[in-house]
């Protein structure tokens, strides 16, 4: 069974750094792209970017380029989303999602990580 | 990449059919047969209901069907049930020479009367 298990909720202050994780299991982690999706409170889904763990090829949505860093450690089947300096506007639920091959479909979703940024 | 346009809300009585539209552009919905639909219940992660426009993943009820015409995709839920009450999002692949990613719809709240 394919599973994407994300790290737990975080409460941070503006200006702090943060790295959240997404651990894949039940499939070949290096063979599937992993994407990240933001959902701000009461709002819709937004595509942030995607990484291919096999070679760490990473593509960002223009809206998120320079705002976050996506990475992966294939030795532990884990993808990451990180911020160097959080803002209150980063408060949101963040989902990782596995893209399935030729369908180019964001198929399997993690349970989400709630990030709250407040002074 | 602008969000795909969906109606804010759609409602129906149990047993009825409803259709949710998803309008994009020739750069996303119109260019690819790669529209997917997601169901999201409150406090839960999105769940894939339709992919490649009309295909259902294993385990998804055949009451859910998808189609596309031009720049508009549609999701139809037939035999509406109380458990179908949720938010629904469409999503289209929107790859180009400068963008490798997706655009989501604005979301539709489905209410079962």
Interface residues (C-beta under 8 A of the other chain):
Chain A: X35 X37 X44 X45 X46 X47 X49 X50 X59 X61 X62 X95 X103 X104 X105 X106 X107 X108 X109 X110 X111 X112
Chain B: X1 X3 X32 X34 X36 X38 X45 X46 X47 X48 X51 X52 X55 X57 X89 X91 X93 X95 X98 X99 X100 X101 X102 X103 X104 X105 X106 X107
